[in-house]
Amino acid sequence: ATTADDEEDLSYVEIQHKRFRSVITKYKLDAGEKADEIASLLGNPEVLREMTSTSFAAQFGMSEEEATHFLEFVNVGVKFKEEQLTYATLPIDQLPSGGQ
């Protein structure tokens, strides 16, 4: 389990990733039918956006807190992907770094 002391020196994304990996490992979400179900969810942004921690926890047999940790990191990844797709369509001088 991740303790508050362990998390003190980590960034928000690092904390989210650590919790995410912990849930994956504990519930073996990276193998077999569970992995297939997760892949299906990740491939369907509309369903993923409507997924609650309660429904995810029930579907995969975990606590709501663990489901929240999993979904929060997934949402970090989805947001990153959306931002990158947006940036990919901008002219270089309109990028957040100012093209420098």
Phi and psi in degrees as GROMACS dihedral restraints (atoms count N, CA, C in turn):
[ dihedral_restraints ]
;  ai    aj    ak    al  type     phi  dphi    fc
    3     4     5     6     1   -86.6    20    10
    4     5     6     7     1   130.1    20    10
    6     7     8     9     1  -102.8    20    10
    7     8     9    10     1   164.2    20    10
    9    10    11    12     1   -60.8    20    10
   10    11    12    13     1   -38.1    20    10
   12    13    14    15     1   -63.0    20    10
   13    14    15    16     1   -40.3    20    10
   15    16    17    18     1   -62.0    20    10
   16    17    18    19     1   -35.2    20    10
   18    19    20    21     1   -84.1    20    10
   19    20    21    22     1   -14.8    20    10
   21    22    23    24     1   -55.0    20    10
   22    23    24    25     1   -39.5    20    10
   24    25    26    27     1   -96.8    20    10
   25    26    27    28     1     8.8    20    10
   27    28    29    30     1  -106.2    20    10
   28    29    30    31     1   150.6    20    10
   30    31    32    33     1   -75.0    20    10
   31    32    33    34     1   166.7    20    10
   33    34    35    36     1   -54.8    20    10
   34    35    36    37     1   -47.2    20    10
   36    37    38    39     1   -65.4    20    10
   37    38    39    40     1   -39.5    20    10
   39    40    41    42     1   -64.3    20    10
   40    41    42    43     1   -40.2    20    10
   42    43    44    45     1   -63.7    20    10
   43    44    45    46     1   -46.9    20    10
   45    46    47    48     1   -60.3    20    10
   46    47    48    49     1   -42.5    20    10
   48    49    50    51     1   -65.4    20    10
   49    50    51    52     1   -41.0    20    10
   51    52    53    54     1   -61.8    20    10
   52    53    54    55     1   -44.4    20    10
   54    55    56    57     1   -65.6    20    10
   55    56    57    58     1   -42.7    20    10
   57    58    59    60     1   -57.2    20    10
   58    59    60    61     1   -50.9    20    10
   60    61    62    63     1   -62.0    20    10
   61    62    63    64     1   -36.9    20    10
   63    64    65    66     1   -61.7    20    10
   64    65    66    67     1   -43.8    20    10
   66    67    68    69     1   -66.2    20    10
   67    68    69    70     1   -43.7    20    10
   69    70    71    72     1   -58.1    20    10
   70    71    72    73     1   -46.8    20    10
   72    73    74    75     1   -65.6    20    10
   73    74    75    76     1   -48.1    20    10
   75    76    77    78     1   -59.9    20    10
   76    77    78    79     1   -41.2    20    10
   78    79    80    81     1  -104.1    20    10
   79    80    81    82     1     7.5    20    10
   81    82    83    84     1    51.0    20    10
   82    83    84    85     1    49.3    20    10
   84    85    86    87     1   -78.4    20    10
   85    86    87    88     1    -1.8    20    10
   87    88    89    90     1  -105.0    20    10
   88    89    90    91     1    17.8    20    10
   90    91    92    93     1  -145.1    20    10
   91    92    93    94     1   149.2    20    10
   93    94    95    96     1    63.9    20    10
   94    95    96    97     1  -147.5    20    10
   96    97    98    99     1   -61.3    20    10
   97    98    99   100     1   -37.2    20    10
   99   100   101   102     1   -62.2    20    10
  100   101   102   103     1   -41.5    20    10
  102   103   104   105     1   -62.9    20    10
  103   104   105   106     1   -39.6    20    10
  105   106   107   108     1   -63.7    20    10
  106   107   108   109     1   -42.0    20    10
  108   109   110   111     1   -64.5    20    10
  109   110   111   112     1   -42.4    20    10
  111   112   113   114     1   -63.2    20    10
  112   113   114   115     1   -45.2    20    10
  114   115   116   117     1   -60.2    20    10
  115   116   117   118     1   -40.0    20    10
  117   118   119   120     1   -63.0    20    10
  118   119   120   121     1   -43.0    20    10
  120   121   122   123     1   -63.5    20    10
  121   122   123   124     1   -45.6    20    10
  123   124   125   126     1   -65.3    20    10
  124   125   126   127     1   -27.1    20    10
  126   127   128   129     1   -83.3    20    10
  127   128   129   130     1    -1.8    20    10
  129   130   131   132     1  -128.2    20    10
  130   131   132   133     1    83.5    20    10
  132   133   134   135     1   -56.2    20    10
  133   134   135   136     1   -33.6    20    10
  135   136   137   138     1   -65.1    20    10
  136   137   138   139     1   -45.2    20    10
  138   139   140   141     1   -66.2    20    10
  139   140   141   142     1   -42.2    20    10
  141   142   143   144     1   -61.4    20    10
  142   143   144   145     1   -41.9    20    10
  144   145   146   147     1   -63.1    20    10
  145   146   147   148     1   -32.6    20    10
  147   148   149   150     1   -87.5    20    10
  148   149   150   151     1    -8.8    20    10
  150   151   152   153     1   -70.2    20    10
  151   152   153   154     1   127.8    20    10
  153   154   155   156     1  -100.2    20    10
  154   155   156   157     1   161.7    20    10
  156   157   158   159     1   -60.1    20    10
  157   158   159   160     1   -36.5    20    10
  159   160   161   162     1   -63.9    20    10
  160   161   162   163     1   -47.4    20    10
  162   163   164   165     1   -70.7    20    10
  163   164   165   166     1   -36.9    20    10
  165   166   167   168     1   -65.4    20    10
  166   167   168   169     1   -43.8    20    10
  168   169   170   171     1   -59.9    20    10
  169   170   171   172     1   -43.7    20    10
  171   172   173   174     1   -65.7    20    10
  172   173   174   175     1   -41.8    20    10
  174   175   176   177     1   -65.2    20    10
  175   176   177   178     1   -35.6    20    10
  177   178   179   180     1  -112.2    20    10
  178   179   180   181     1     8.4    20    10
  180   181   182   183     1    66.1    20    10
  181   182   183   184     1    45.8    20    10
  183   184   185   186     1  -132.7    20    10
  184   185   186   187     1   174.7    20    10
  186   187   188   189     1   -74.0    20    10
  187   188   189   190     1   159.0    20    10
  189   190   191   192     1   -64.1    20    10
  190   191   192   193     1   -35.0    20    10
  192   193   194   195     1   -62.0    20    10
  193   194   195   196     1   -43.5    20    10
  195   196   197   198     1   -66.0    20    10
  196   197   198   199     1   -40.2    20    10
  198   199   200   201     1   -62.6    20    10
  199   200   201   202     1   -39.5    20    10
  201   202   203   204     1   -61.9    20    10
  202   203   204   205     1   -44.9    20    10
  204   205   206   207     1   -59.2    20    10
  205   206   207   208     1   -44.4    20    10
  207   208   209   210     1   -62.4    20    10
  208   209   210   211     1   -52.2    20    10
  210   211   212   213     1   -67.3    20    10
  211   212   213   214     1   -33.5    20    10
  213   214   215   216     1   -62.0    20    10
  214   215   216   217     1   -42.7    20    10
  216   217   218   219     1   -70.2    20    10
  217   218   219   220     1   -38.1    20    10
  219   220   221   222     1   -58.5    20    10
  220   221   222   223     1   -42.7    20    10
  222   223   224   225     1   -66.1    20    10
  223   224   225   226     1   -34.3    20    10
  225   226   227   228     1   -59.8    20    10
  226   227   228   229     1   -45.1    20    10
  228   229   230   231     1   -66.0    20    10
  229   230   231   232     1   -41.8    20    10
  231   232   233   234     1   -64.0    20    10
  232   233   234   235     1   -43.4    20    10
  234   235   236   237     1   -62.4    20    10
  235   236   237   238     1   -44.0    20    10
  237   238   239   240     1   -59.1    20    10
  238   239   240   241     1   -46.3    20    10
  240   241   242   243     1   -61.0    20    10
  241   242   243   244     1   -44.7    20    10
  243   244   245   246     1   -62.4    20    10
  244   245   246   247     1   -41.1    20    10
  246   247   248   249     1   -63.9    20    10
  247   248   249   250     1   -42.6    20    10
  249   250   251   252     1   -64.3    20    10
  250   251   252   253     1   -38.5    20    10
  252   253   254   255     1   -65.8    20    10
  253   254   255   256     1   -37.4    20    10
  255   256   257   258     1   -65.3    20    10
  256   257   258   259     1   -47.3    20    10
  258   259   260   261     1   -62.9    20    10
  259   260   261   262     1   -33.2    20    10
  261   262   263   264     1   -63.2    20    10
  262   263   264   265     1   -22.5    20    10
  264   265   266   267     1   -96.9    20    10
  265   266   267   268     1    -5.0    20    10
  267   268   269   270     1   -87.7    20    10
  268   269   270   271     1   146.0    20    10
  270   271   272   273     1   -63.0    20    10
  271   272   273   274     1   151.0    20    10
  273   274   275   276     1   -56.8    20    10
  274   275   276   277     1   -34.2    20    10
  276   277   278   279     1   -75.3    20    10
  277   278   279   280     1    -6.4    20    10
  279   280   281   282     1  -104.8    20    10
  280   281   282   283     1     2.0    20    10
  282   283   284   285     1   -69.7    20    10
  283   284   285   286     1   153.9    20    10
  285   286   287   288     1   -53.4    20    10
  286   287   288   289     1   -30.9    20    10
  288   289   290   291     1   -80.5    20    10
  289   290   291   292     1    -2.0    20    10
  291   292   293   294     1    75.9    20    10
  292   293   294   295     1    15.4    20    10
  294   295   296   297     1    78.2    20    10
  295   296   297   298     1    11.8    20    10
